[in-house]
Amino acid sequence: MSIPALLLHPYQWLLNSLRVPSRRLHSILHSGRHPAPRAPRAALWKPSGHHCTKWMLLSGGRRNALCIQATLRDHTEGLSDKEQRFVDKLYTGLVSGQRACLAEAITLVESTHSRKKELAQVLLQRVLVHRREQERLNQGKPLTFRVGLSGPPGAGKSTFIEYFGKMLTDRGHRLSVLAVDPSSCTSGGSLLGDKTRMIELSRDMNAYIRPSPTSGTLGGVTRTTNEAILLCEGGGYDVILIETVGVGQSEFAVADMVDMFVLLLPPAGGDELQGIKRGIIEMADLVAITKSDGDLVVPARRIQAEYVSALKLLRRRSGVWRPKVIRISARSGEGVSEMWDTMREFQRVMLASGELSTKRQQQQKVWMWNLIQENILQHFKTHPSIQEQIPLMERKVLSGALSPGLAADLLLKAFRSKH
Ligand SMILES: Nc1nc2c(ncn2[C@@H]2O[C@H](COP(=O)(O)OP(=O)(O)OP(=O)(O)O)[C@@H](O)[C@H]2O)c(=O)[nH]1
Protein backbone atom coordinates (compact mmCIF):
# COMPACT_ATOMS: atom_id res chain seq x y z
CA MET A 1 0.00 0.00 0.00
CA SER A 2 1.47 3.33 -0.92
CA ILE A 3 0.97 6.83 0.37
CA PRO A 4 -1.76 7.80 -2.15
CA ALA A 5 -4.02 5.15 -0.69
CA LEU A 6 -3.59 6.90 2.61
CA LEU A 7 -5.03 10.05 1.13
CA LEU A 8 -8.14 8.09 0.37
CA HIS A 9 -8.25 6.17 3.62
CA PRO A 10 -6.02 7.26 6.48
CA TYR A 11 -6.51 4.10 8.53
CA GLN A 12 -5.21 2.05 5.66
CA TRP A 13 -1.85 3.75 5.88
CA LEU A 14 -1.70 3.29 9.61
CA LEU A 15 -2.53 -0.33 9.15
CA ASN A 16 0.17 -0.76 6.56
CA SER A 17 2.84 0.85 8.65
CA LEU A 18 1.87 -1.37 11.56
CA ARG A 19 1.39 -4.44 9.40
CA VAL A 20 -1.85 -5.37 11.14
CA PRO A 21 -4.59 -7.15 9.18
CA SER A 22 -7.21 -4.66 8.05
CA ARG A 23 -10.21 -6.26 9.76
CA ARG A 24 -8.34 -6.45 13.03
CA LEU A 25 -7.23 -2.82 12.97
CA HIS A 26 -10.73 -1.75 12.08
CA SER A 27 -12.11 -3.62 15.07
CA ILE A 28 -9.45 -2.13 17.35
CA LEU A 29 -10.13 1.37 16.19
CA HIS A 30 -13.86 1.07 16.39
CA SER A 31 -14.50 -1.22 19.33
CA GLY A 32 -11.97 0.35 21.67
CA ARG A 33 -11.06 -3.17 22.84
CA HIS A 34 -7.48 -4.06 22.18
CA PRO A 35 -6.77 -7.70 21.34
CA ALA A 36 -3.77 -9.45 22.85
CA PRO A 37 -0.56 -8.35 21.15
CA ARG A 38 1.32 -10.76 18.96
CA ALA A 39 4.54 -8.86 18.65
CA PRO A 40 7.71 -10.69 19.65
CA ARG A 41 8.39 -10.55 23.37
CA ALA A 42 11.65 -8.74 22.78
CA ALA A 43 9.70 -5.83 21.35
CA LEU A 44 8.25 -5.16 24.77
CA TRP A 45 11.64 -4.76 26.34
CA LYS A 46 13.49 -2.94 23.66
CA PRO A 47 10.98 -1.70 21.17
CA SER A 48 11.98 0.15 18.09
CA GLY A 49 9.80 3.13 17.29
CA HIS A 50 7.95 0.93 14.82
CA HIS A 51 7.18 -1.88 17.21
CA CYS A 52 6.40 0.55 19.89
CA THR A 53 3.68 2.19 17.85
CA LYS A 54 2.25 -1.25 17.31
CA TRP A 55 2.30 -1.98 21.02
CA MET A 56 0.75 1.34 21.87
CA LEU A 57 -2.21 0.47 19.72
CA LEU A 58 -2.54 -3.17 20.48
CA SER A 59 -1.74 -3.63 24.11
CA GLY A 60 -3.45 -2.80 27.37
CA GLY A 61 -2.80 -0.01 29.86
CA ARG A 62 0.34 -1.28 31.58
CA ARG A 63 2.13 -2.25 28.41
CA ASN A 64 0.95 0.95 26.85
CA ALA A 65 2.61 2.95 29.61
CA LEU A 66 5.76 0.84 29.30
CA CYS A 67 5.81 1.47 25.61
CA ILE A 68 5.42 5.23 25.93
CA GLN A 69 8.23 5.26 28.48
CA ALA A 70 10.38 3.23 26.12
CA THR A 71 9.66 5.62 23.25
CA LEU A 72 10.57 8.54 25.42
CA ARG A 73 13.74 6.75 26.52
CA ASP A 74 14.61 6.01 22.90
CA HIS A 75 14.13 9.67 22.06
CA THR A 76 16.07 10.81 25.10
CA GLU A 77 18.92 8.40 24.44
CA GLY A 78 19.19 9.85 20.95
CA LEU A 79 20.00 13.29 22.37
CA SER A 80 23.53 14.53 22.68
CA ASP A 81 24.65 15.68 26.14
CA LYS A 82 24.24 19.27 25.05
CA GLU A 83 20.72 18.66 23.76
CA GLN A 84 19.82 16.77 26.91
CA ARG A 85 21.04 19.65 29.08
CA PHE A 86 19.10 22.10 26.93
CA VAL A 87 15.83 20.16 27.24
CA ASP A 88 16.42 19.62 30.99
CA LYS A 89 17.03 23.32 31.50
CA LEU A 90 13.91 24.31 29.59
CA TYR A 91 11.76 21.75 31.35
CA THR A 92 12.96 22.63 34.85
CA GLY A 93 12.64 26.35 34.21
CA LEU A 94 9.23 25.95 32.63
CA VAL A 95 7.63 23.90 35.40
CA SER A 96 9.09 26.21 38.02
CA GLY A 97 7.31 29.13 36.34
CA GLN A 98 10.20 30.98 34.65
CA ARG A 99 8.78 33.10 31.86
CA ALA A 100 12.03 33.17 29.90
CA CYS A 101 12.01 29.36 29.72
CA LEU A 102 8.37 29.34 28.65
CA ALA A 103 9.18 31.85 25.90
CA GLU A 104 12.15 29.77 24.76
CA ALA A 105 10.09 26.58 24.83
CA ILE A 106 7.37 28.13 22.66
CA THR A 107 10.03 29.33 20.23
CA LEU A 108 11.31 25.75 20.11
CA VAL A 109 7.89 24.28 19.23
CA GLU A 110 7.45 26.93 16.57
CA SER A 111 10.73 26.04 14.94
CA THR A 112 10.62 24.51 11.49
CA HIS A 113 14.11 23.03 11.90
CA SER A 114 13.71 19.24 11.93
CA ARG A 115 16.08 18.53 14.84
CA LYS A 116 14.55 21.30 16.92
CA LYS A 117 11.14 19.87 16.18
CA GLU A 118 12.33 16.55 17.65
CA LEU A 119 13.69 18.27 20.74
CA ALA A 120 10.38 20.10 21.08
CA GLN A 121 8.54 16.78 21.08
CA VAL A 122 10.79 15.42 23.83
CA LEU A 123 10.10 18.51 25.89
CA LEU A 124 6.36 18.40 25.21
CA GLN A 125 6.17 14.76 26.20
CA ARG A 126 7.82 15.57 29.53
CA VAL A 127 5.44 18.47 30.08
CA LEU A 128 2.53 16.17 29.27
CA VAL A 129 3.69 13.61 31.84
CA HIS A 130 4.04 16.40 34.41
CA ARG A 131 0.54 17.69 33.66
CA ARG A 132 -1.01 14.24 33.85
CA GLU A 133 0.57 13.74 37.24
CA GLN A 134 -0.81 17.06 38.45
CA GLU A 135 -4.26 16.19 37.14
CA ARG A 136 -4.07 12.83 38.87
CA LEU A 137 -3.41 14.64 42.15
CA ASN A 138 -6.44 16.82 41.35
CA GLN A 139 -8.76 13.76 41.13
CA GLY A 140 -8.35 13.62 37.36
CA LYS A 141 -9.88 17.07 36.81
CA PRO A 142 -8.19 19.57 34.49
CA LEU A 143 -6.37 22.34 36.33
CA THR A 144 -6.71 24.82 33.55
CA PHE A 145 -9.43 26.60 31.65
CA ARG A 146 -8.90 27.12 27.93
CA VAL A 147 -10.95 29.90 26.43
CA GLY A 148 -11.12 30.89 22.76
CA LEU A 149 -11.93 34.54 22.15
CA SER A 150 -12.89 35.83 18.77
CA GLY A 151 -14.43 38.92 17.26
CA PRO A 152 -14.17 41.17 14.23
CA PRO A 153 -11.52 43.89 14.06
CA GLY A 154 -12.46 46.78 16.32
CA ALA A 155 -14.87 44.68 18.42
CA GLY A 156 -12.92 45.68 21.50
CA LYS A 157 -10.92 42.49 22.03
CA SER A 158 -7.70 44.03 23.30
CA THR A 159 -9.48 46.54 25.54
CA PHE A 160 -11.52 43.68 26.96
CA ILE A 161 -8.53 41.36 27.47
CA GLU A 162 -6.65 44.13 29.25
CA TYR A 163 -9.51 44.72 31.70
CA PHE A 164 -10.47 41.05 32.05
CA GLY A 165 -6.85 39.94 32.42
CA LYS A 166 -6.16 42.46 35.20
CA MET A 167 -9.32 41.34 36.97
CA LEU A 168 -8.21 37.69 36.83
CA THR A 169 -4.66 38.33 38.01
CA ASP A 170 -6.02 40.48 40.87
CA ARG A 171 -8.06 37.46 41.87
CA GLY A 172 -4.96 35.28 41.97
CA HIS A 173 -5.14 33.63 38.57
CA ARG A 174 -2.26 33.28 36.18
CA LEU A 175 -3.31 34.13 32.67
CA SER A 176 -1.68 33.51 29.35
CA VAL A 177 -2.91 35.11 26.15
CA LEU A 178 -1.98 33.45 22.89
CA ALA A 179 -2.87 35.61 19.93
CA VAL A 180 -3.39 33.60 16.78
CA ASP A 181 -2.93 35.69 13.71
CA PRO A 182 -2.62 33.74 10.48
CA SER A 183 -1.97 36.99 8.63
CA SER A 184 1.26 37.44 10.58
CA CYS A 185 3.30 35.55 8.03
CA THR A 186 2.15 37.79 5.18
CA SER A 187 2.16 41.06 7.09
CA GLY A 188 5.59 40.32 8.50
CA GLY A 189 4.52 40.82 12.08
CA SER A 190 1.81 39.75 14.39
CA LEU A 191 -0.98 42.26 14.64
CA LEU A 192 -2.79 40.54 17.45
CA GLY A 193 0.28 39.77 19.47
CA ASP A 194 1.38 43.37 19.44
CA LYS A 195 1.99 44.15 23.08
CA THR A 196 1.14 47.81 22.68
CA ARG A 197 -2.45 46.61 22.50
CA MET A 198 -2.39 45.47 26.13
CA ILE A 199 0.18 47.65 27.81
CA GLU A 200 -0.76 47.13 31.44
CA LEU A 201 -1.36 43.42 31.16
CA SER A 202 1.95 42.84 29.42
CA ARG A 203 3.68 44.33 32.49
CA ASP A 204 1.80 42.06 34.88
CA MET A 205 4.03 39.26 36.21
CA ASN A 206 1.05 36.91 36.39
CA ALA A 207 0.14 37.38 32.77
CA TYR A 208 1.97 36.16 29.71
CA ILE A 209 1.07 37.52 26.27
CA ARG A 210 2.43 35.87 23.21
CA PRO A 211 1.65 36.00 19.52
CA SER A 212 1.19 32.56 18.09
CA PRO A 213 2.57 32.94 14.58
CA THR A 214 1.52 30.28 12.16
CA SER A 215 2.75 28.94 8.90
CA GLY A 216 -0.34 30.50 7.39
CA THR A 217 -2.14 27.20 7.18
CA LEU A 218 -4.83 25.86 9.44
CA GLY A 219 -2.49 23.01 10.32
CA GLY A 220 0.03 25.64 11.39
CA VAL A 221 -2.51 27.19 13.72
CA THR A 222 -3.39 23.79 15.09
CA ARG A 223 0.09 22.65 15.79
CA THR A 224 1.87 25.66 17.18
CA THR A 225 -1.08 26.93 19.18
CA ASN A 226 -1.97 23.57 20.67
CA GLU A 227 1.61 23.00 21.70
CA ALA A 228 1.91 26.53 23.10
CA ILE A 229 -1.22 25.85 25.20
CA LEU A 230 0.41 22.74 26.69
CA LEU A 231 3.56 24.67 27.50
CA CYS A 232 1.66 27.54 29.14
CA GLU A 233 -0.23 25.01 31.25
CA GLY A 234 3.06 23.35 32.16
CA GLY A 235 4.31 26.80 33.18
CA GLY A 236 1.53 27.06 35.76
CA TYR A 237 -0.91 29.34 33.91
CA ASP A 238 -4.43 28.30 34.84
CA VAL A 239 -6.43 30.42 32.39
CA ILE A 240 -5.36 30.24 28.76
CA LEU A 241 -6.97 32.75 26.45
CA ILE A 242 -6.58 32.16 22.73
CA GLU A 243 -7.46 35.26 20.78
CA THR A 244 -8.24 35.28 17.09
CA VAL A 245 -9.82 37.70 14.61
CA GLY A 246 -13.24 36.38 13.72
CA VAL A 247 -13.15 36.88 10.00
CA GLY A 248 -11.13 33.94 8.72
CA GLN A 249 -10.79 30.24 9.22
CA SER A 250 -8.45 30.25 12.18
CA GLU A 251 -11.25 30.74 14.71
CA PHE A 252 -12.70 27.38 13.66
CA ALA A 253 -9.36 25.75 14.40
CA VAL A 254 -9.24 27.63 17.72
CA ALA A 255 -12.78 26.57 18.63
CA ASP A 256 -11.51 23.00 18.26
CA MET A 257 -8.78 23.42 20.86
CA VAL A 258 -10.55 25.18 23.74
CA ASP A 259 -13.01 24.32 26.50
CA MET A 260 -15.15 27.37 25.84
CA PHE A 261 -15.52 29.58 22.81
CA VAL A 262 -16.49 33.22 23.40
CA LEU A 263 -17.50 35.62 20.67
CA LEU A 264 -17.17 39.38 21.17
CA LEU A 265 -19.44 41.49 18.96
CA PRO A 266 -19.61 45.29 18.83
CA PRO A 267 -23.00 47.01 19.08
CA ALA A 268 -22.97 47.57 15.35
CA GLY A 269 -25.39 47.01 12.52
CA GLY A 270 -25.40 44.25 9.93
CA ASP A 271 -22.89 45.93 7.63
CA GLU A 272 -20.12 45.99 10.17
CA LEU A 273 -20.78 42.39 11.11
CA GLN A 274 -20.79 41.09 7.58
CA GLY A 275 -17.29 39.72 7.90
CA ILE A 276 -18.44 37.49 10.71
CA LYS A 277 -19.24 34.06 9.45
CA ARG A 278 -22.53 32.56 10.46
CA GLY A 279 -20.72 29.33 11.29
CA ILE A 280 -18.70 31.02 13.97
CA ILE A 281 -21.81 32.09 15.83
CA GLU A 282 -22.80 28.43 15.95
CA MET A 283 -19.50 27.65 17.67
CA ALA A 284 -20.04 30.22 20.43
CA ASP A 285 -20.77 29.10 23.99
CA LEU A 286 -21.06 32.73 25.00
CA VAL A 287 -21.68 35.89 22.98
CA ALA A 288 -20.68 39.17 24.60
CA ILE A 289 -21.88 42.44 23.09
CA THR A 290 -19.09 44.91 23.81
CA LYS A 291 -18.99 48.67 24.48
CA SER A 292 -22.31 48.62 26.29
CA ASP A 293 -21.82 52.07 27.82
CA GLY A 294 -23.02 55.65 27.23
CA ASP A 295 -24.86 56.11 23.96
CA LEU A 296 -24.00 52.59 22.92
CA VAL A 297 -26.18 50.94 25.57
CA VAL A 298 -29.30 51.19 23.40
CA PRO A 299 -27.81 49.61 20.26
CA ALA A 300 -26.05 47.04 22.47
CA ARG A 301 -29.44 46.02 23.93
CA ARG A 302 -30.92 45.72 20.45
CA ILE A 303 -28.04 43.54 19.18
CA GLN A 304 -28.30 41.42 22.31
CA ALA A 305 -32.00 40.77 21.65
CA GLU A 306 -31.25 39.91 18.00
CA TYR A 307 -28.63 37.38 18.99
CA VAL A 308 -30.78 35.85 21.71
CA SER A 309 -33.41 35.11 19.03
CA ALA A 310 -30.83 33.93 16.50
CA LEU A 311 -29.19 31.52 18.93
CA LYS A 312 -32.55 29.92 19.71
CA LEU A 313 -32.76 28.76 16.11
CA LEU A 314 -29.32 27.17 16.11
CA ARG A 315 -28.62 23.54 16.82
CA ARG A 316 -27.37 23.02 20.36
CA ARG A 317 -23.84 21.73 20.60
CA SER A 318 -24.00 20.68 24.22
CA GLY A 319 -26.52 18.64 26.13
CA VAL A 320 -26.01 20.68 29.29
CA TRP A 321 -25.18 24.21 28.18
CA ARG A 322 -27.32 26.71 26.33
CA PRO A 323 -25.26 29.56 24.79
CA LYS A 324 -25.89 32.93 26.44
CA VAL A 325 -25.78 36.49 25.14
CA ILE A 326 -24.59 39.16 27.54
CA ARG A 327 -23.57 42.83 27.40
CA ILE A 328 -20.25 44.12 28.68
CA SER A 329 -18.21 47.30 28.78
CA ALA A 330 -14.46 47.15 29.17
CA ARG A 331 -14.51 50.92 29.64
CA SER A 332 -16.85 51.00 32.65
CA GLY A 333 -16.18 47.38 33.63
CA GLU A 334 -19.87 46.64 33.68
CA GLY A 335 -20.79 43.03 33.13
CA VAL A 336 -17.18 41.76 33.04
CA SER A 337 -17.22 40.19 36.49
CA GLU A 338 -20.61 38.60 35.73
CA MET A 339 -19.14 37.34 32.47
CA TRP A 340 -16.40 35.52 34.38
CA ASP A 341 -19.07 34.03 36.68
CA THR A 342 -20.91 32.75 33.60
CA MET A 343 -17.70 31.28 32.24
CA ARG A 344 -17.01 29.50 35.53
CA GLU A 345 -20.57 28.23 35.53
CA PHE A 346 -20.01 26.81 32.05
CA GLN A 347 -16.83 25.10 33.24
CA ARG A 348 -18.56 23.67 36.31
CA VAL A 349 -21.56 22.32 34.37
CA MET A 350 -19.41 20.85 31.60
CA LEU A 351 -17.04 19.22 34.10
CA ALA A 352 -19.85 17.74 36.17
CA SER A 353 -21.55 16.24 33.11
CA GLY A 354 -18.29 14.77 31.79
CA GLU A 355 -18.68 16.76 28.56
CA LEU A 356 -15.51 18.72 29.18
CA SER A 357 -13.28 15.65 29.42
CA THR A 358 -14.92 14.10 26.37
CA LYS A 359 -14.43 17.34 24.46
CA ARG A 360 -10.75 17.52 25.37
CA GLN A 361 -10.23 13.88 24.41
CA GLN A 362 -11.94 14.36 21.06
CA GLN A 363 -9.87 17.47 20.42
CA GLN A 364 -6.67 15.46 20.91
CA LYS A 365 -7.81 12.98 18.29
CA VAL A 366 -8.84 15.70 15.83
CA TRP A 367 -5.48 17.36 16.42
CA MET A 368 -3.57 14.17 15.62
CA TRP A 369 -5.51 13.57 12.39
CA ASN A 370 -5.19 17.20 11.33
CA LEU A 371 -1.44 16.93 11.69
CA ILE A 372 -1.32 13.68 9.76
CA GLN A 373 -3.43 15.10 6.94
CA GLU A 374 -1.42 18.28 6.81
CA ASN A 375 1.85 16.34 6.70
CA ILE A 376 0.79 13.92 4.05
CA LEU A 377 -0.65 16.60 1.84
CA GLN A 378 2.58 18.54 2.18
CA HIS A 379 4.56 15.42 1.28
CA PHE A 380 2.36 14.90 -1.77
CA LYS A 381 2.53 18.48 -2.98
CA THR A 382 6.28 18.75 -2.63
CA HIS A 383 7.12 15.35 -4.07
CA PRO A 384 9.45 15.81 -7.08
CA SER A 385 7.33 13.61 -9.34
CA ILE A 386 4.22 15.67 -8.61
CA GLN A 387 5.37 19.21 -7.96
CA GLU A 388 5.82 20.22 -11.59
CA GLN A 389 2.68 18.42 -12.77
CA ILE A 390 0.35 20.19 -10.33
CA PRO A 391 0.21 23.58 -12.12
CA LEU A 392 -0.36 21.83 -15.44
CA MET A 393 -3.19 19.73 -14.06
CA GLU A 394 -4.72 22.74 -12.34
CA ARG A 395 -4.70 24.63 -15.65
CA LYS A 396 -6.36 21.72 -17.43
CA VAL A 397 -9.04 21.50 -14.77
CA LEU A 398 -9.61 25.26 -14.90
CA SER A 399 -9.99 25.24 -18.69
CA GLY A 400 -12.36 22.29 -18.52
CA ALA A 401 -10.04 20.01 -20.50
CA LEU A 402 -9.84 17.53 -17.62
CA SER A 403 -12.37 16.61 -14.98
CA PRO A 404 -11.18 17.20 -11.38
CA GLY A 405 -11.60 13.50 -10.67
CA LEU A 406 -9.43 12.41 -13.58
CA ALA A 407 -6.77 15.02 -12.76
CA ALA A 408 -6.66 13.79 -9.17
CA ASP A 409 -6.42 10.17 -10.33
CA LEU A 410 -3.54 10.98 -12.67
CA LEU A 411 -1.61 12.86 -10.01
CA LEU A 412 -2.15 10.12 -7.48
CA LYS A 413 -1.07 7.50 -10.00
CA ALA A 414 2.11 9.42 -10.78
CA PHE A 415 2.81 9.75 -7.08
CA ARG A 416 2.16 6.07 -6.42
CA SER A 417 4.44 4.94 -9.24
CA LYS A 418 7.37 6.77 -7.64
CA HIS A 419 6.96 5.02 -4.30
N1 LIG B 1 -17.21 52.94 24.44
C1 LIG B 1 -16.39 51.91 24.45
N2 LIG B 1 -15.39 51.81 23.54
C2 LIG B 1 -14.58 50.75 23.58
C3 LIG B 1 -14.74 49.71 24.54
N3 LIG B 1 -13.80 48.77 24.31
C4 LIG B 1 -13.08 49.19 23.25
N4 LIG B 1 -13.55 50.38 22.81
C5 LIG B 1 -13.02 51.16 21.68
O1 LIG B 1 -13.17 50.42 20.49
C6 LIG B 1 -12.04 50.59 19.64
C7 LIG B 1 -11.46 49.23 19.28
O2 LIG B 1 -11.03 48.59 20.44
P1 LIG B 1 -9.91 47.47 20.46
O3 LIG B 1 -9.84 46.93 21.82
O4 LIG B 1 -8.66 47.98 19.85
O5 LIG B 1 -10.56 46.42 19.46
P2 LIG B 1 -9.92 45.09 18.88
O6 LIG B 1 -11.04 44.13 18.68
O7 LIG B 1 -8.78 44.63 19.69
O8 LIG B 1 -9.43 45.60 17.49
P3 LIG B 1 -8.28 44.98 16.54
O9 LIG B 1 -6.99 45.22 17.27
O10 LIG B 1 -8.42 45.81 15.29
O11 LIG B 1 -8.60 43.56 16.32
C8 LIG B 1 -11.07 51.48 20.41
O12 LIG B 1 -11.21 52.79 19.97
C9 LIG B 1 -11.52 51.36 21.86
O13 LIG B 1 -11.27 52.51 22.60
C10 LIG B 1 -15.79 49.86 25.51
O14 LIG B 1 -16.00 49.01 26.39
N5 LIG B 1 -16.58 50.98 25.40
The ligand as a Tripos MOL2 file, in Angstrom:
@<TRIPOS>MOLECULE
LIG
   32    34     1     0     0
SMALL
NO_CHARGES

@<TRIPOS>ATOM
      1 N1        -17.2050   52.9380   24.4380 N.pl3     1 LIG1
      2 C1        -16.3860   51.9150   24.4500 C.ar      1 LIG1
      3 N2        -15.3920   51.8120   23.5410 N.ar      1 LIG1
      4 C2        -14.5830   50.7500   23.5770 C.ar      1 LIG1
      5 C3        -14.7400   49.7110   24.5410 C.ar      1 LIG1
      6 N3        -13.8030   48.7680   24.3100 N.ar      1 LIG1
      7 C4        -13.0850   49.1940   23.2510 C.ar      1 LIG1
      8 N4        -13.5470   50.3760   22.8120 N.ar      1 LIG1
      9 C5        -13.0170   51.1620   21.6800 C.3       1 LIG1
     10 O1        -13.1700   50.4230   20.4850 O.3       1 LIG1
     11 C6        -12.0420   50.5940   19.6370 C.3       1 LIG1
     12 C7        -11.4570   49.2290   19.2750 C.3       1 LIG1
     13 O2        -11.0320   48.5900   20.4400 O.3       1 LIG1
     14 P1         -9.9090   47.4670   20.4560 P.3       1 LIG1
     15 O3         -9.8400   46.9290   21.8200 O.co2     1 LIG1
     16 O4         -8.6560   47.9810   19.8450 O.co2     1 LIG1
     17 O5        -10.5560   46.4210   19.4630 O.3       1 LIG1
     18 P2         -9.9190   45.0860   18.8750 P.3       1 LIG1
     19 O6        -11.0400   44.1300   18.6790 O.co2     1 LIG1
     20 O7         -8.7830   44.6320   19.6930 O.co2     1 LIG1
     21 O8         -9.4260   45.6010   17.4900 O.3       1 LIG1
     22 P3         -8.2770   44.9770   16.5420 P.3       1 LIG1
     23 O9         -6.9890   45.2160   17.2690 O.co2     1 LIG1
     24 O10        -8.4240   45.8130   15.2930 O.co2     1 LIG1
     25 O11        -8.5990   43.5550   16.3190 O.co2     1 LIG1
     26 C8        -11.0740   51.4830   20.4140 C.3       1 LIG1
     27 O12       -11.2070   52.7940   19.9710 O.3       1 LIG1
     28 C9        -11.5230   51.3610   21.8590 C.3       1 LIG1
     29 O13       -11.2750   52.5150   22.5970 O.3       1 LIG1
     30 C10       -15.7930   49.8620   25.5080 C.ar      1 LIG1
     31 O14       -16.0050   49.0120   26.3860 O.2       1 LIG1
     32 N5        -16.5760   50.9750   25.4030 N.ar      1 LIG1
@<TRIPOS>BOND
     1     1     2 1
     2     2     3 ar
     3     2    32 ar
     4     3     4 ar
     5     4     5 ar
     6     4     8 ar
     7     5     6 ar
     8     5    30 ar
     9     6     7 ar
    10     7     8 ar
    11     8     9 1
    12     9    10 1
    13     9    28 1
    14    10    11 1
    15    11    12 1
    16    11    26 1
    17    12    13 1
    18    13    14 1
    19    14    15 2
    20    14    16 1
    21    14    17 1
    22    17    18 1
    23    18    19 2
    24    18    20 1
    25    18    21 1
    26    21    22 1
    27    22    23 2
    28    22    24 1
    29    22    25 1
    30    26    27 1
    31    26    28 1
    32    28    29 1
    33    30    31 2
    34    30    32 ar
@<TRIPOS>SUBSTRUCTURE
     1 LIG1         1 GROUP 0 **** ****
